[in-house]
């Protein structure tokens, strides 16, 4: 049987194990209370906390307050900088949109006098004939295709084949060297370029396309005063270097000059004479 002293020892041990001080009579009732250390103890505790913070971080409450003020000022400065940057960005976006607008939309807006620009002198389009089509149609190529020449002359609408049998008698001095029948076509080109010349001449003073004998239908009056069409021979100088002479007279360039029976034609400074005759000449 346990003794009374043993029972008291076991009861104290059980109470100590359950967290109850056996020496305190009101330990259960005091376990939910809050204890106040008093003002003096709270002040000591705050000073001890500040000293602990200063020892841990190296600065106290006043320095932390100064840091907070500096952070607020830095935040305000950054905010102003960001607002300026946003404003510049929006201005650049608006200017880029104005530049990208179409000319039609810009022209529809009223313009102020201060922004008016001086008129720009633009070259007017030239719709005149360039001559390229004529050069293409007047180009004559050799048989092998290696050489080509652009004709300087085009026949007029009144071009006709002659009715009479016209001939050219070629003389060099007193000697007749050649006879040319020139009634088979309406025009005869004379020059040094054998690719296009109908009557080739070799003298170096003559041009490649020197002159043309052209038959033309012209109107003249008959013996009764009426008009009738007659085919007559003409000659035109194609702006040659040394000119064309008829009866020792230089004819004007690029103009038709009427030829008559027994006219003597000379080209350049050549000594050859071309005498014009036809079949009905006696």
CORZI-V944091 format. One line per field, one symbol per residue. ss: DSSP state (@ for helix, = for strand, . for the rest). phi: phi as a letter, one per 20 degrees, with the letter a starting at -180 (. if undefined). burial: 1 if it has 24 or more other ideal C-beta (glycine too) atoms within 12 Angstrom, else 0. A space follows every 10 residues. Layout:
BEGIN
ss->???
phi->???
burial->???
END
This chain:
BEGIN
ss->...@@@@@@@ @@@@@@@... ......@@@@ ........@@ @@@@@@@@@@ @@@@@@@... @@@@@@@@@@ @@@@@@@@@@ @@@@@@@@@@ @@@@@@@@@. ..@@@@@@.. ..@@@..... .......... .@@@@@@.== =......=== ........=. .....===== ==..====== =.....==== =.......== .......... ========== =.....==== =======... ...===..== ..=..===.. ...====... .=======.. ..
phi->.fefffffff fffffffend ffedfdfffe feedddenff ffffffffff fffffednbd ffffffffff ffffffffff ffffffffff fffffffffe ffffffffef dfffefdffe fdfffddffe nffffffefd dfffmedbce feccfffefb ffeeeecdee ccmededacd ecdebebced reeffcfecf cdfffeefce bcedececeb eefeneebec ececcceelf fdncdclmdf effmcfcfdc gmfddcdmdf efddeebcfe fe
burial->0000000000 0000000000 0000000000 0000000000 0000000000 0000000000 0000000000 0000000000 0000000000 0000000000 0000000000 0000000000 0000000000 0000000001 0000000000 1110100011 0100011111 0000000001 0110011111 1110111110 1000011111 1111111000 0000000000 1111111101 0011110000 1000011010 0011111101 0111111100 00
END
